Amino acid sequence: MFEGRQLLIVTKHEKEKVIRPIFEQELGVQCMVNHSLDTDLLGTFSGEVERKNDVLTALRKKCQLAMEQSPCDLIIASEGSFGPHPTIFFAHCDDELMMFKDVKNDLEIVVREISTSTNFNASLVHNEIELMEFATKAEFPKHGLILRPDEKNYTIIYKGITDVKNLKEHFEQLHSKFGRAYVETDMRANFNPTRMSVIEKVAHKLAKVIQSSCPNCQTPGFDVQQVKSGLPCEWCSSPTRSTLSFMYQCKKCNFANEVFYPHKKKVEDPMYCDYCNP
């Protein structure tokens, strides 16, 4: 279905460096990038262009924008968001979605990766000591930084700062005028190696899902649509919150297949039982 076809990687921030080798090897496609495509029109991490849609909608709009400007019917795009982890208290996370669209075959496949591997952070700093302390924690200069007057002040913004001299000069310019500066990690993939590694991970995951075909109609993307809890406790046999089964379902013909014990165990340790260990 994909062998020899052109795959457009929708990116402004060099994501093709990790996506291209995976998909050319796994699917036999020829990857291309439209460098004139400005995905920042749909929103920026630093906030000067507000993202008005949820991540999935933003992904679809990226693909639509790409299709309007490039003669290609096979497209891949990713979108990330950063903030508190949904289940781990006091931890930041990188929530990455990656979409594969085959317009010719009316196919859309999306995978998600939530990772605590991120340097995402921001702070209001009033002197160079505070600035450099933040920079050290953010793994600067390996990772880029952004400076502006305040969290919601975008009148002056310095992005993609990757050396100490520029960092201090830009900070001094802001400090002399405002008495402070707002510093944050630059989360664009080409300025953030940690995020780029998460994108690589989700690209591998997407390629694997695409290669998983429906047993009934052979459509690519036969993937887990529901995770069912209820793995029995080893002591009392009561259902626990641990995973009992994965429900796979085809997006085309709706064929479903439930796979029990996906984590290769049929009972759960009593320490995770709400009855044996309340």
N, C-alpha and C positions, 0 to 999 in steps of 0.2 A: 504493500500500500504506500510506502514512503520511500523506497529505494530509488535513489537518483533524483529525487525532487529537491527543489530549493526551499530551505527553511529560513524565514526571516526572523532574526533575533531582535526584538524590540528593546533597545537600550541606548542610553546617552552616556552611560557611565562604565563602559568597558566590561560588561558582564559576559560578553562573548568569549573572553579569555578562559572562563571555566565552563561555559555552556557548549561552545562549539565542539571541543574534542569529544565530549560525552555523546552528543547526538550524532555527530558524523560517524563515530565508531559503532554506536548501538543501533542506529536506524538507517545508516547508509545515505543520509541526506547531505546536501551541499549547503552549508550555512552562509548567510550573508547578513550585513548590517547596513541600514540606511542612516548614515551619519548626519543627515540634515533633519532627521526627525527629532522634534523637541518635546520630549515627554514631560518636561518641567511645566508645560502648559496646564497639566492636570493636577499640579500640586508639588510642593517641595518639602523636604524634611525640615528645613530651617524655618518654614512658616511664612515666608514673604509672598508665596503663592499658596493660598489655602486649598487643601484637598476637600472638595465639597461632597464627595461620594465615599461609600464604604470601599474597602480594599478590593472586593470582588468586582464591584461595578467599575472601579478605576482600572482594573485589569482589562475588562472587556472594552473600555473606552480606549485604552492603549492599543489594543489589537485593532479596533475599528479605525483609529487614527493611522495606524501603520498600513492597513489595507487601502485607505484612501490615497496614500502617498506612494505606495509601492505595489507593482504588479505581482503580488505573491499570494497564494491561497493556503500556505502552510506557515503558521506563525507561532512564536513562543515569546512570552513576556512574564516578568515577575514584578511583584510589588511587596514591599516590606513595611511593617509598622513596629514601633518601639514603645515600650512602657512597662507597667507592672506585669509580672507573670500571672496568668490566670489562676494558678493553684499554689504557687510557692510564694509565701509571704516575704516581703522586703527584697524580692529579687527582680531585676530587670530582665526583659526577654526581647529577642528578635523574632517576630512572627512573620514568616515569609510564605507567600503564596506564589505558585508558578502555574501558568496556564499554557496549554498546547491546543491550538485551534487548527483544524483541518476543514477549511471552508468547502472544499470540493466534496468531501464525504460527510458534511454536516456533523462534525465531531468536536466536542470540547471536553478536555480532560484537565482537572485541577488537582494539585496536591498541596499540602501544607506542612510546614516544619516550624515548630516552636522551640527555640533554643535559648538557653541561659548564657550561651557564649556570645557576649556582647560587651562593649565598653560604653554603651549609651549612658550619657550623663550631661549635666549642665549646671552652671553655677554663676552667681553674681559675685565678681571679684573686685576688690578695692585697691589692691596693690600687686606689685610684681611677684611677691612671695606667694600669695594666694593663687595667682595665675599659674606659676610654675608647679605648685603642688598639684593643681588640677591637671596640668599637662602630663605630669609623671604618672598619675593614676589612669589617665586616658591612653597611655602607651604612645605618647607623642615623642618623636616626630614620625614614627612608623604609621600612626594614624593621624589623619588631618583634623584640624580644629576650625571653628567658626567664631568670629567675634562680632558683636554689635553693641549698641549703647545699653539696651535693656531687653527683657524677654519679649516684649511686644513692640519694640521700637525697631523698625526696619529701614529707617532713613539712611543709615550707614551700615553696610554689612561686608565683612571680609570673610570669604569662604576658601576652603582648600588650603589652609595654612599648614605648611609641612616643614618649616625650618624655624629655629629659635630666633634668628635675627628679625624675620618678618613678624613673628608672633609678638615680640617685644615692641617693635616699632608701631604696629597697629594698635596694640594695647595702649601705648603712650599717647597716640593720637586721640583715642576715645577717652582716656583718663583725663587728659588736659582739658577736654571740652565738657565732659559729663561727670568727672570725678569717680568713675567706675566703668566696668565693662561686663557684658554678659558673654560668657564663654560656653561653648557646647561642642560635643563631638560631632564631626562631620560624618553623617551616616551614609553618604553616597558611596556606592560599592568601590569606585576607583580610588577613594580616599580612606577606605576602611577594610583592611585585609581580613579582619575577623568576620565582618559581614560577608565578604566575598567567599569565605570558606563555608559559610552556612548556605549561600546560594549554590555553591558547588554540590553540597550535600542534597539539597532539595532537587537539583537537576538530575542527580543520580536516581533519586526516588521517582521522579516523573518518568524518566526513561524506562525504569522497571515496570511502572504501572502501564505505560503505553504498550509494552511488550506482552502484557498479560491480556489474553484474548478471551472473550466469552465462549464457554463450551458449547453454547447453543447456536450462536450466529457468527462467531469469530470476530466480532467487533473489538477493536483494541480498547483498553481502559477498564477491564473487568477488575474492580477494586472494592475494598471494604467500604460499605455505606453505613453500617451500624455496628457498634461494639456492645455486646450484651454482657452484663455482669452476672454474678451468681455462682462463681466457682465454689463448690462445697468445702466447708471446713473439715480438716483431717480428723478432728476429734468428735464434733457433734453433728457433722454433715449439714449444718445450716448454711444457706447461701451467703456468701460474703460479697464485698464490693469488687472483688477481683474479677478479671475477664474470664467468662465462660466460653464465649464464642465470638467469631467474626461473621457478619452477614455480608457476603459479596453480592453485588447486583449489577446487571448490565444496563447501561444508559439508553440502549437502543430497544432491545426486546423485553427488558425487565426480568429476564431470567435471573433467579436468585439461588444462591448456594450457601448454606450455613456450615461453617467449619468450627467444630468444637475443639477446645483445648489448644488454641493457637500458640500459647507460650510453653507448650510441651509439658504441662503438668495438669493432673486431674483432681488434685486436692490442694487446698491452701493451708499455709502455716497458721495455727490457731492464734498467733499474735495479731493477725489481721481480721480476726472474727469478732463481730460486735457482741456476741454472746459469751464466748470464752475469754475475751479480753475487752470488757466493756469500758 
